[in-house]
Amino acid sequence: MTDEQRDLALFDRALIEESAKKSALVWVRGPQGPARALWHVWHEGAVCLVGGDGRGEQPLDGLGLTDGGTATVTCRSKDKGGRLVVWPARVTEPAPGSELWRATAGELKGKRLNAPDQEALLERWERECRVLRLEPAGPAGQRPGTMPQTSGAAAPLPTPAATRVAAPTGLPVRRGRRARS
């Protein structure tokens, strides 16, 4: 590895960590389905998530996130709100009740807002939810200086509700408006 490659790897790592720490949401795309915005915490070198089927916590089903699998994580800029860095991640799912699970869930519990059962939250997560760690697994695919020139936005689906039509001729004209030139 050359010095330039090493510097770029360190820059990527620092950018990933700082953007994940400062952003309240990350967009996660698993092997299935579209990317989904999820709340998280950065803990011991990974984005940590908790979720389930969406009834009590954020929905993780439909993303195809499995232990040992891969995902793509997108972090936004805190000041501008635009895409800042996109990076590949390796998914790990600590065994419920393990030391790593307790440490990760403890960090997540501190950031969980408005939980209806704050005292029994960890027990409920152990029974009903999944705790996942998304660890960086390679260089950032997109970062400042390497962003794609296209927007990446999907074209809206055609619908008659979005089609503008001319106003009927019998409607009254609003007075006081300037004519367009």
Secondary structure, DSSP 8 states (H G I E B T S, - for coil): --HHHHHHHHHHHHHHHHHHHH-SEEEEE-SSS--EEEE-EEETTEEEEEEBSSSSS-B-TTS---TT-EEEEEEE-TTT-SEEEEEEEEEE---TTSHHHHHHHHHHHHH--S-TTSTTHHHHHHHH-EEEEEEE-SS-SB-TT---SS---------GGG------TTS---TT-----
